[in-house]
Amino acid sequence: MILAVILITIGRSVYKKDISDQQKHKRQTVLFFVALLVILAVIPWPFRPGFEGTPWFRGLSSGV
C-alpha cells in the first residue's frame, strides 16, 4: 500500500510540471493505473490461493 501511495503522489506531482497537457495526462493515467493494480493485488480476496476460507463479511460466515 505504501508503494501505491508513492505512485499516487508522483502522479499528482506530474500534474504540476511544465510539460504539455497530453504528456501530463498520459503519465498520470499510467501511474494511477499501476497504483490501482497494486492496491487490488494486496487485497486478500476470498478466491485467491491461501484465502479460500476467508468470507466476504466476517459476521455472515456459515461457520459461526
N, CA, C and O atoms as a Tripos MOL2 file, in Angstrom:
@<TRIPOS>MOLECULE
protein
  256   255    64     0     0
PROTEIN
NO_CHARGES

@<TRIPOS>ATOM
      1 N           0.8210   -1.1990    0.0000 N.3       1 MET1
      2 CA          0.0000    0.0000    0.0000 C.3       1 MET1
      3 C           0.8650    1.2620    0.0000 C.2       1 MET1
      4 O           0.4940    2.2850   -0.5750 O.2       1 MET1
      5 N           2.0160    1.1700    0.6520 N.am      2 ILE2
      6 CA          2.9110    2.3360    0.6520 C.3       2 ILE2
      7 C           3.3660    2.6370   -0.7690 C.2       2 ILE2
      8 O           3.4640    3.7990   -1.1630 O.2       2 ILE2
      9 N           3.6430    1.5900   -1.5340 N.am      3 LEU3
     10 CA          4.0370    1.7840   -2.9240 C.3       3 LEU3
     11 C           2.9260    2.4710   -3.7150 C.2       3 LEU3
     12 O           3.2080    3.3310   -4.5500 O.2       3 LEU3
     13 N           1.6790    2.1070   -3.4670 N.am      4 ALA4
     14 CA          0.5540    2.7400   -4.1520 C.3       4 ALA4
     15 C           0.4500    4.2200   -3.7930 C.2       4 ALA4
     16 O           0.1920    5.0560   -4.6580 O.2       4 ALA4
     17 N           0.6520    4.5380   -2.5240 N.am      5 VAL5
     18 CA          0.6070    5.9390   -2.0950 C.3       5 VAL5
     19 C           1.7280    6.7350   -2.7540 C.2       5 VAL5
     20 O           1.5240    7.8770   -3.1670 O.2       5 VAL5
     21 N           2.9070    6.1330   -2.8530 N.am      6 ILE6
     22 CA          4.0350    6.8080   -3.5060 C.3       6 ILE6
     23 C           3.7240    7.0550   -4.9800 C.2       6 ILE6
     24 O           3.9980    8.1400   -5.4940 O.2       6 ILE6
     25 N           3.1560    6.0620   -5.6630 N.am      7 LEU7
     26 CA          2.8160    6.2300   -7.0750 C.3       7 LEU7
     27 C           1.7560    7.3100   -7.2730 C.2       7 LEU7
     28 O           1.8310    8.0870   -8.2250 O.2       7 LEU7
     29 N           0.7870    7.3600   -6.3930 N.am      8 ILE8
     30 CA         -0.2530    8.3900   -6.4930 C.3       8 ILE8
     31 C           0.3440    9.7730   -6.2500 C.2       8 ILE8
     32 O          -0.0190   10.7330   -6.9290 O.2       8 ILE8
     33 N           1.2490    9.8780   -5.2930 N.am      9 THR9
     34 CA          1.9040   11.1620   -5.0100 C.3       9 THR9
     35 C           2.7380   11.6190   -6.2000 C.2       9 THR9
     36 O           2.7320   12.7980   -6.5520 O.2       9 THR9
     37 N           3.4500   10.6910   -6.8140 N.am     10 ILE10
     38 CA          4.2320   11.0420   -8.0080 C.3      10 ILE10
     39 C           3.2990   11.4630   -9.1310 C.2      10 ILE10
     40 O           3.5990   12.4100   -9.8580 O.2      10 ILE10
     41 N           2.1750   10.7770   -9.2840 N.am     11 GLY11
     42 CA          1.2010   11.1400  -10.3070 C.3      11 GLY11
     43 C           0.6460   12.5350  -10.1080 C.2      11 GLY11
     44 O           0.4240   13.2700  -11.0710 O.2      11 GLY11
     45 N           0.4230   12.8970   -8.8530 N.am     12 ARG12
     46 CA         -0.0760   14.2450   -8.5810 C.3      12 ARG12
     47 C           0.9860   15.2970   -8.8520 C.2      12 ARG12
     48 O           0.6670   16.4000   -9.2960 O.2      12 ARG12
     49 N           2.2510   14.9660   -8.5890 N.am     13 SER13
     50 CA          3.3150   15.9400   -8.8300 C.3      13 SER13
     51 C           3.5840   16.1230  -10.3220 C.2      13 SER13
     52 O           4.0630   17.1750  -10.7450 O.2      13 SER13
     53 N           3.2740   15.0930  -11.1220 N.am     14 VAL14
     54 CA          3.4250   15.2140  -12.5780 C.3      14 VAL14
     55 C           2.5010   16.3080  -13.1040 C.2      14 VAL14
     56 O           2.8500   17.0100  -14.0530 O.2      14 VAL14
     57 N           1.3400   16.4560  -12.5020 N.am     15 TYR15
     58 CA          0.3730   17.4610  -12.9440 C.3      15 TYR15
     59 C           0.9300   18.8760  -12.8180 C.2      15 TYR15
     60 O           0.5530   19.7610  -13.5860 O.2      15 TYR15
     61 N           1.8200   19.0960  -11.8610 N.am     16 LYS16
     62 CA          2.3610   20.4320  -11.6250 C.3      16 LYS16
     63 C           3.5390   20.7750  -12.5250 C.2      16 LYS16
     64 O           3.9640   21.9300  -12.5610 O.2      16 LYS16
     65 N           4.0740   19.8020  -13.2520 N.am     17 LYS17
     66 CA          5.2310   20.0400  -14.1130 C.3      17 LYS17
     67 C           4.8240   20.8600  -15.3270 C.2      17 LYS17
     68 O           3.6610   20.8850  -15.7280 O.2      17 LYS17
     69 N           5.8060   21.5190  -15.8920 N.am     18 ASP18
     70 CA          5.5700   22.3910  -17.0320 C.3      18 ASP18
     71 C           5.8400   21.6310  -18.3380 C.2      18 ASP18
     72 O           6.8110   21.9060  -19.0420 O.2      18 ASP18
     73 N           4.9620   20.6730  -18.6420 N.am     19 ILE19
     74 CA          5.0330   19.9140  -19.8880 C.3      19 ILE19
     75 C           3.6680   19.9830  -20.5510 C.2      19 ILE19
     76 O           2.7180   20.5230  -19.9840 O.2      19 ILE19
     77 N           3.5800   19.4380  -21.7440 N.am     20 SER20
     78 CA          2.3060   19.5310  -22.4640 C.3      20 SER20
     79 C           1.2130   18.7450  -21.7310 C.2      20 SER20
     80 O           1.4870   17.7750  -21.0250 O.2      20 SER20
     81 N          -0.0130   19.1850  -21.9190 N.am     21 ASP21
     82 CA         -1.1420   18.5530  -21.2370 C.3      21 ASP21
     83 C          -1.2930   17.0850  -21.6170 C.2      21 ASP21
     84 O          -1.6410   16.2580  -20.7740 O.2      21 ASP21
     85 N          -1.0360   16.7590  -22.8680 N.am     22 GLN22
     86 CA         -1.1780   15.3820  -23.3110 C.3      22 GLN22
     87 C          -0.1810   14.4800  -22.5820 C.2      22 GLN22
     88 O          -0.5430   13.3770  -22.1710 O.2      22 GLN22
     89 N           1.0470   14.9190  -22.4160 N.am     23 GLN23
     90 CA          2.0500   14.1270  -21.6960 C.3      23 GLN23
     91 C           1.6940   14.0060  -20.2220 C.2      23 GLN23
     92 O           1.8700   12.9460  -19.6220 O.2      23 GLN23
     93 N           1.1930   15.0940  -19.6370 N.am     24 LYS24
     94 CA          0.7870   15.0590  -18.2270 C.3      24 LYS24
     95 C          -0.2730   14.0040  -17.9850 C.2      24 LYS24
     96 O          -0.1500   13.1780  -17.0810 O.2      24 LYS24
     97 N          -1.3200   14.0400  -18.8010 N.am     25 HIS25
     98 CA         -2.4440   13.1310  -18.6060 C.3      25 HIS25
     99 C          -2.0390   11.6800  -18.8700 C.2      25 HIS25
    100 O          -2.5120   10.7640  -18.1980 O.2      25 HIS25
    101 N          -1.1630   11.4820  -19.8500 N.am     26 LYS26
    102 CA         -0.7160   10.1250  -20.1530 C.3      26 LYS26
    103 C           0.0930    9.5640  -18.9790 C.2      26 LYS26
    104 O          -0.1260    8.4240  -18.5700 O.2      26 LYS26
    105 N           1.0150   10.3450  -18.4400 N.am     27 ARG27
    106 CA          1.8310    9.8930  -17.3130 C.3      27 ARG27
    107 C           0.9780    9.6730  -16.0690 C.2      27 ARG27
    108 O           1.1500    8.6880  -15.3520 O.2      27 ARG27
    109 N           0.0650   10.5920  -15.8240 N.am     28 GLN28
    110 CA         -0.8240   10.4460  -14.6680 C.3      28 GLN28
    111 C          -1.6680    9.1900  -14.7800 C.2      28 GLN28
    112 O          -1.8190    8.4550  -13.8050 O.2      28 GLN28
    113 N          -2.2140    8.9380  -15.9480 N.am     29 THR29
    114 CA         -3.0540    7.7610  -16.1480 C.3      29 THR29
    115 C          -2.2670    6.4850  -15.8920 C.2      29 THR29
    116 O          -2.7610    5.5710  -15.2300 O.2      29 THR29
    117 N          -1.0530    6.4160  -16.4090 N.am     30 VAL30
    118 CA         -0.2370    5.2190  -16.2120 C.3      30 VAL30
    119 C           0.0820    5.0290  -14.7290 C.2      30 VAL30
    120 O          -0.0430    3.9200  -14.2090 O.2      30 VAL30
    121 N           0.4910    6.0940  -14.0460 N.am     31 LEU31
    122 CA          0.8500    5.9830  -12.6300 C.3      31 LEU31
    123 C          -0.3580    5.6180  -11.7720 C.2      31 LEU31
    124 O          -0.2460    4.7810  -10.8760 O.2      31 LEU31
    125 N          -1.5040    6.2310  -12.0310 N.am     32 PHE32
    126 CA         -2.7030    5.9240  -11.2600 C.3      32 PHE32
    127 C          -3.1830    4.4910  -11.5290 C.2      32 PHE32
    128 O          -3.6630    3.8210  -10.6150 O.2      32 PHE32
    129 N          -3.0570    4.0210  -12.7720 N.am     33 PHE33
    130 CA         -3.4710    2.6650  -13.1020 C.3      33 PHE33
    131 C          -2.5710    1.6400  -12.4080 C.2      33 PHE33
    132 O          -3.0560    0.6360  -11.8850 O.2      33 PHE33
    133 N          -1.2720    1.8920  -12.4060 N.am     34 VAL34
    134 CA         -0.3500    0.9820  -11.7160 C.3      34 VAL34
    135 C          -0.6290    0.9850  -10.2160 C.2      34 VAL34
    136 O          -0.5860   -0.0690   -9.5810 O.2      34 VAL34
    137 N          -0.9140    2.1520   -9.6400 N.am     35 ALA35
    138 CA         -1.2520    2.2370   -8.2150 C.3      35 ALA35
    139 C          -2.5330    1.4520   -7.9310 C.2      35 ALA35
    140 O          -2.6160    0.7630   -6.9140 O.2      35 ALA35
    141 N          -3.5220    1.5440   -8.8040 N.am     36 LEU36
    142 CA         -4.7570    0.7840   -8.6270 C.3      36 LEU36
    143 C          -4.4940   -0.7200   -8.6830 C.2      36 LEU36
    144 O          -5.0640   -1.4800   -7.9000 O.2      36 LEU36
    145 N          -3.6370   -1.1490   -9.6020 N.am     37 LEU37
    146 CA         -3.2900   -2.5680   -9.6860 C.3      37 LEU37
    147 C          -2.5810   -3.0390   -8.4180 C.2      37 LEU37
    148 O          -2.8240   -4.1510   -7.9500 O.2      37 LEU37
    149 N          -1.7120   -2.2040   -7.8630 N.am     38 VAL38
    150 CA         -1.0250   -2.5610   -6.6190 C.3      38 VAL38
    151 C          -2.0380   -2.7020   -5.4920 C.2      38 VAL38
    152 O          -1.9680   -3.6490   -4.7080 O.2      38 VAL38
    153 N          -2.9740   -1.7740   -5.4060 N.am     39 ILE39
    154 CA         -3.9940   -1.8260   -4.3540 C.3      39 ILE39
    155 C          -4.8410   -3.0910   -4.4960 C.2      39 ILE39
    156 O          -5.1030   -3.7740   -3.5060 O.2      39 ILE39
    157 N          -5.2670   -3.4050   -5.7130 N.am     40 LEU40
    158 CA         -6.0940   -4.5950   -5.9310 C.3      40 LEU40
    159 C          -5.3050   -5.8820   -5.6930 C.2      40 LEU40
    160 O          -5.8840   -6.8990   -5.3110 O.2      40 LEU40
    161 N          -3.9950   -5.8490   -5.9150 N.am     41 ALA41
    162 CA         -3.1780   -7.0480   -5.7430 C.3      41 ALA41
    163 C          -2.9740   -7.3990   -4.2730 C.2      41 ALA41
    164 O          -2.8010   -8.5740   -3.9460 O.2      41 ALA41
    165 N          -2.9910   -6.4220   -3.3870 N.am     42 VAL42
    166 CA         -2.7190   -6.7130   -1.9740 C.3      42 VAL42
    167 C          -3.9850   -6.9480   -1.1560 C.2      42 VAL42
    168 O          -3.8900   -7.2680    0.0290 O.2      42 VAL42
    169 N          -5.1460   -6.8020   -1.7440 N.am     43 ILE43
    170 CA         -6.3880   -7.0890   -1.0330 C.3      43 ILE43
    171 C          -6.5310   -8.6030   -0.9080 C.2      43 ILE43
    172 O          -6.3780   -9.3060   -1.9070 O.2      43 ILE43
    173 N          -6.8170   -9.1290    0.2750 N.am     44 PRO44
    174 CA         -6.9640  -10.5840    0.4340 C.3      44 PRO44
    175 C          -8.3230  -11.0780   -0.0740 C.2      44 PRO44
    176 O          -9.2320  -11.3120    0.7220 O.2      44 PRO44
    177 N          -8.4630  -11.2350   -1.3640 N.am     45 TRP45
    178 CA         -9.7000  -11.6880   -1.9770 C.3      45 TRP45
    179 C          -9.9790  -13.1310   -1.5820 C.2      45 TRP45
    180 O          -9.0370  -13.9150   -1.4660 O.2      45 TRP45
    181 N         -11.2370  -13.5130   -1.3720 N.am     46 PRO46
    182 CA        -11.5730  -14.8790   -0.9670 C.3      46 PRO46
    183 C         -11.2580  -15.9350   -2.0320 C.2      46 PRO46
    184 O         -11.0730  -17.1010   -1.6810 O.2      46 PRO46
    185 N         -11.1910  -15.5800   -3.2910 N.am     47 PHE47
    186 CA        -10.9420  -16.5360   -4.3620 C.3      47 PHE47
    187 C          -9.4540  -16.7130   -4.6650 C.2      47 PHE47
    188 O          -9.0960  -17.5330   -5.5100 O.2      47 PHE47
    189 N          -8.5840  -15.9600   -3.9940 N.am     48 ARG48
    190 CA         -7.1410  -16.1040   -4.2040 C.3      48 ARG48
    191 C          -6.6000  -17.2920   -3.4300 C.2      48 ARG48
    192 O          -7.1440  -17.6430   -2.3830 O.2      48 ARG48
    193 N          -5.5350  -17.9210   -3.9270 N.am     49 PRO49
    194 CA         -4.9260  -19.0500   -3.2000 C.3      49 PRO49
    195 C          -4.4460  -18.6000   -1.8210 C.2      49 PRO49
    196 O          -3.8200  -17.5490   -1.6830 O.2      49 PRO49
    197 N          -4.7430  -19.4010   -0.8150 N.am     50 GLY50
    198 CA         -4.3440  -19.0830    0.5470 C.3      50 GLY50
    199 C          -5.4230  -18.3770    1.3440 C.2      50 GLY50
    200 O          -5.3070  -18.2590    2.5630 O.2      50 GLY50
    201 N          -6.4750  -17.9040    0.6790 N.am     51 PHE51
    202 CA         -7.5470  -17.1810    1.3540 C.3      51 PHE51
    203 C          -8.9060  -17.8350    1.1060 C.2      51 PHE51
    204 O          -9.9330  -17.1660    1.2180 O.2      51 PHE51
    205 N          -8.9370  -19.1340    0.7700 N.am     52 GLU52
    206 CA        -10.1990  -19.7810    0.4000 C.3      52 GLU52
    207 C         -11.2280  -19.7510    1.5250 C.2      52 GLU52
    208 O         -12.4250  -19.6410    1.2590 O.2      52 GLU52
    209 N         -10.7870  -19.8480    2.7660 N.am     53 GLY53
    210 CA        -11.7210  -19.8960    3.8800 C.3      53 GLY53
    211 C         -12.1510  -18.5410    4.3900 C.2      53 GLY53
    212 O         -12.9330  -18.4620    5.3370 O.2      53 GLY53
    213 N         -11.6630  -17.4740    3.7900 N.am     54 THR54
    214 CA        -11.9830  -16.1310    4.2470 C.3      54 THR54
    215 C         -13.3240  -15.6820    3.6660 C.2      54 THR54
    216 O         -13.4600  -15.5940    2.4460 O.2      54 THR54
    217 N         -14.3240  -15.3920    4.5200 N.am     55 PRO55
    218 CA        -15.6220  -14.9340    3.9930 C.3      55 PRO55
    219 C         -15.5550  -13.4720    3.5500 C.2      55 PRO55
    220 O         -14.6610  -12.7330    3.9630 O.2      55 PRO55
    221 N         -16.4940  -13.0660    2.7170 N.am     56 TRP56
    222 CA        -16.5560  -11.6790    2.2720 C.3      56 TRP56
    223 C         -16.8080  -10.7520    3.4570 C.2      56 TRP56
    224 O         -16.1740   -9.7040    3.5840 O.2      56 TRP56
    225 N         -17.7450  -11.1510    4.3270 N.am     57 PHE57
    226 CA        -18.0620  -10.3740    5.5250 C.3      57 PHE57
    227 C         -17.9160  -11.2990    6.7200 C.2      57 PHE57
    228 O         -18.5050  -12.3790    6.7360 O.2      57 PHE57
    229 N         -17.1450  -10.8990    7.7180 N.am     58 ARG58
    230 CA        -16.8120  -11.7780    8.8310 C.3      58 ARG58
    231 C         -18.0500  -12.2490    9.6020 C.2      58 ARG58
    232 O         -18.0930  -13.4090   10.0110 O.2      58 ARG58
    233 N         -19.0270  -11.4210    9.8100 N.am     59 GLY59
    234 CA        -20.1880  -11.8010   10.6110 C.3      59 GLY59
    235 C         -21.1800  -12.6900    9.8880 C.2      59 GLY59
    236 O         -22.0870  -13.2360   10.5160 O.2      59 GLY59
    237 N         -21.0290  -12.8480    8.5800 N.am     60 LEU60
    238 CA        -22.0210  -13.5950    7.8090 C.3      60 LEU60
    239 C         -21.5290  -14.9770    7.3910 C.2      60 LEU60
    240 O         -22.1700  -15.6260    6.5650 O.2      60 LEU60
    241 N         -20.4110  -15.4430    7.9390 N.am     61 SER61
    242 CA        -19.9180  -16.7640    7.5560 C.3      61 SER61
    243 C         -20.7970  -17.8540    8.1300 C.2      61 SER61
    244 O         -21.3840  -17.6780    9.1980 O.2      61 SER61
    245 N         -20.8960  -18.9760    7.4390 N.am     62 SER62
    246 CA        -21.7840  -20.0520    7.8540 C.3      62 SER62
    247 C         -21.2340  -20.8330    9.0460 C.2      62 SER62
    248 O         -21.9910  -21.5480    9.7030 O.2      62 SER62
    249 N         -19.9540  -20.7170    9.3380 N.am     63 GLY63
    250 CA        -19.3500  -21.4710   10.4280 C.3      63 GLY63
    251 C         -19.5290  -20.8240   11.8020 C.2      63 GLY63
    252 O         -19.0180  -21.3500   12.7910 O.2      63 GLY63
    253 N         -20.2310  -19.7130   11.8860 N.am     64 VAL64
    254 CA        -20.3890  -19.0110   13.1630 C.3      64 VAL64
    255 C         -21.5590  -19.5300   13.9320 C.2      64 VAL64
    256 O         -21.8370  -19.0500   15.0320 O.2      64 VAL64
@<TRIPOS>BOND
     1     1     2 1
     2     2     3 1
     3     3     4 2
     4     3     5 am
     5     5     6 1
     6     6     7 1
     7     7     8 2
     8     7     9 am
     9     9    10 1
    10    10    11 1
    11    11    12 2
    12    11    13 am
    13    13    14 1
    14    14    15 1
    15    15    16 2
    16    15    17 am
    17    17    18 1
    18    18    19 1
    19    19    20 2
    20    19    21 am
    21    21    22 1
    22    22    23 1
    23    23    24 2
    24    23    25 am
    25    25    26 1
    26    26    27 1
    27    27    28 2
    28    27    29 am
    29    29    30 1
    30    30    31 1
    31    31    32 2
    32    31    33 am
    33    33    34 1
    34    34    35 1
    35    35    36 2
    36    35    37 am
    37    37    38 1
    38    38    39 1
    39    39    40 2
    40    39    41 am
    41    41    42 1
    42    42    43 1
    43    43    44 2
    44    43    45 am
    45    45    46 1
    46    46    47 1
    47    47    48 2
    48    47    49 am
    49    49    50 1
    50    50    51 1
    51    51    52 2
    52    51    53 am
    53    53    54 1
    54    54    55 1
    55    55    56 2
    56    55    57 am
    57    57    58 1
    58    58    59 1
    59    59    60 2
    60    59    61 am
    61    61    62 1
    62    62    63 1
    63    63    64 2
    64    63    65 am
    65    65    66 1
    66    66    67 1
    67    67    68 2
    68    67    69 am
    69    69    70 1
    70    70    71 1
    71    71    72 2
    72    71    73 am
    73    73    74 1
    74    74    75 1
    75    75    76 2
    76    75    77 am
    77    77    78 1
    78    78    79 1
    79    79    80 2
    80    79    81 am
    81    81    82 1
    82    82    83 1
    83    83    84 2
    84    83    85 am
    85    85    86 1
    86    86    87 1
    87    87    88 2
    88    87    89 am
    89    89    90 1
    90    90    91 1
    91    91    92 2
    92    91    93 am
    93    93    94 1
    94    94    95 1
    95    95    96 2
    96    95    97 am
    97    97    98 1
    98    98    99 1
    99    99   100 2
   100    99   101 am
   101   101   102 1
   102   102   103 1
   103   103   104 2
   104   103   105 am
   105   105   106 1
   106   106   107 1
   107   107   108 2
   108   107   109 am
   109   109   110 1
   110   110   111 1
   111   111   112 2
   112   111   113 am
   113   113   114 1
   114   114   115 1
   115   115   116 2
   116   115   117 am
   117   117   118 1
   118   118   119 1
   119   119   120 2
   120   119   121 am
   121   121   122 1
   122   122   123 1
   123   123   124 2
   124   123   125 am
   125   125   126 1
   126   126   127 1
   127   127   128 2
   128   127   129 am
   129   129   130 1
   130   130   131 1
   131   131   132 2
   132   131   133 am
   133   133   134 1
   134   134   135 1
   135   135   136 2
   136   135   137 am
   137   137   138 1
   138   138   139 1
   139   139   140 2
   140   139   141 am
   141   141   142 1
   142   142   143 1
   143   143   144 2
   144   143   145 am
   145   145   146 1
   146   146   147 1
   147   147   148 2
   148   147   149 am
   149   149   150 1
   150   150   151 1
   151   151   152 2
   152   151   153 am
   153   153   154 1
   154   154   155 1
   155   155   156 2
   156   155   157 am
   157   157   158 1
   158   158   159 1
   159   159   160 2
   160   159   161 am
   161   161   162 1
   162   162   163 1
   163   163   164 2
   164   163   165 am
   165   165   166 1
   166   166   167 1
   167   167   168 2
   168   167   169 am
   169   169   170 1
   170   170   171 1
   171   171   172 2
   172   171   173 am
   173   173   174 1
   174   174   175 1
   175   175   176 2
   176   175   177 am
   177   177   178 1
   178   178   179 1
   179   179   180 2
   180   179   181 am
   181   181   182 1
   182   182   183 1
   183   183   184 2
   184   183   185 am
   185   185   186 1
   186   186   187 1
   187   187   188 2
   188   187   189 am
   189   189   190 1
   190   190   191 1
   191   191   192 2
   192   191   193 am
   193   193   194 1
   194   194   195 1
   195   195   196 2
   196   195   197 am
   197   197   198 1
   198   198   199 1
   199   199   200 2
   200   199   201 am
   201   201   202 1
   202   202   203 1
   203   203   204 2
   204   203   205 am
   205   205   206 1
   206   206   207 1
   207   207   208 2
   208   207   209 am
   209   209   210 1
   210   210   211 1
   211   211   212 2
   212   211   213 am
   213   213   214 1
   214   214   215 1
   215   215   216 2
   216   215   217 am
   217   217   218 1
   218   218   219 1
   219   219   220 2
   220   219   221 am
   221   221   222 1
   222   222   223 1
   223   223   224 2
   224   223   225 am
   225   225   226 1
   226   226   227 1
   227   227   228 2
   228   227   229 am
   229   229   230 1
   230   230   231 1
   231   231   232 2
   232   231   233 am
   233   233   234 1
   234   234   235 1
   235   235   236 2
   236   235   237 am
   237   237   238 1
   238   238   239 1
   239   239   240 2
   240   239   241 am
   241   241   242 1
   242   242   243 1
   243   243   244 2
   244   243   245 am
   245   245   246 1
   246   246   247 1
   247   247   248 2
   248   247   249 am
   249   249   250 1
   250   250   251 1
   251   251   252 2
   252   251   253 am
   253   253   254 1
   254   254   255 1
   255   255   256 2
@<TRIPOS>SUBSTRUCTURE
     1 MET1         2 RESIDUE 1 A MET
     2 ILE2         6 RESIDUE 1 A ILE
     3 LEU3        10 RESIDUE 1 A LEU
     4 ALA4        14 RESIDUE 1 A ALA
     5 VAL5        18 RESIDUE 1 A VAL
     6 ILE6        22 RESIDUE 1 A ILE
     7 LEU7        26 RESIDUE 1 A LEU
     8 ILE8        30 RESIDUE 1 A ILE
     9 THR9        34 RESIDUE 1 A THR
    10 ILE10       38 RESIDUE 1 A ILE
    11 GLY11       42 RESIDUE 1 A GLY
    12 ARG12       46 RESIDUE 1 A ARG
    13 SER13       50 RESIDUE 1 A SER
    14 VAL14       54 RESIDUE 1 A VAL
    15 TYR15       58 RESIDUE 1 A TYR
    16 LYS16       62 RESIDUE 1 A LYS
    17 LYS17       66 RESIDUE 1 A LYS
    18 ASP18       70 RESIDUE 1 A ASP
    19 ILE19       74 RESIDUE 1 A ILE
    20 SER20       78 RESIDUE 1 A SER
    21 ASP21       82 RESIDUE 1 A ASP
    22 GLN22       86 RESIDUE 1 A GLN
    23 GLN23       90 RESIDUE 1 A GLN
    24 LYS24       94 RESIDUE 1 A LYS
    25 HIS25       98 RESIDUE 1 A HIS
    26 LYS26      102 RESIDUE 1 A LYS
    27 ARG27      106 RESIDUE 1 A ARG
    28 GLN28      110 RESIDUE 1 A GLN
    29 THR29      114 RESIDUE 1 A THR
    30 VAL30      118 RESIDUE 1 A VAL
    31 LEU31      122 RESIDUE 1 A LEU
    32 PHE32      126 RESIDUE 1 A PHE
    33 PHE33      130 RESIDUE 1 A PHE
    34 VAL34      134 RESIDUE 1 A VAL
    35 ALA35      138 RESIDUE 1 A ALA
    36 LEU36      142 RESIDUE 1 A LEU
    37 LEU37      146 RESIDUE 1 A LEU
    38 VAL38      150 RESIDUE 1 A VAL
    39 ILE39      154 RESIDUE 1 A ILE
    40 LEU40      158 RESIDUE 1 A LEU
    41 ALA41      162 RESIDUE 1 A ALA
    42 VAL42      166 RESIDUE 1 A VAL
    43 ILE43      170 RESIDUE 1 A ILE
    44 PRO44      174 RESIDUE 1 A PRO
    45 TRP45      178 RESIDUE 1 A TRP
    46 PRO46      182 RESIDUE 1 A PRO
    47 PHE47      186 RESIDUE 1 A PHE
    48 ARG48      190 RESIDUE 1 A ARG
    49 PRO49      194 RESIDUE 1 A PRO
    50 GLY50      198 RESIDUE 1 A GLY
    51 PHE51      202 RESIDUE 1 A PHE
    52 GLU52      206 RESIDUE 1 A GLU
    53 GLY53      210 RESIDUE 1 A GLY
    54 THR54      214 RESIDUE 1 A THR
    55 PRO55      218 RESIDUE 1 A PRO
    56 TRP56      222 RESIDUE 1 A TRP
    57 PHE57      226 RESIDUE 1 A PHE
    58 ARG58      230 RESIDUE 1 A ARG
    59 GLY59      234 RESIDUE 1 A GLY
    60 LEU60      238 RESIDUE 1 A LEU
    61 SER61      242 RESIDUE 1 A SER
    62 SER62      246 RESIDUE 1 A SER
    63 GLY63      250 RESIDUE 1 A GLY
    64 VAL64      254 RESIDUE 1 A VAL
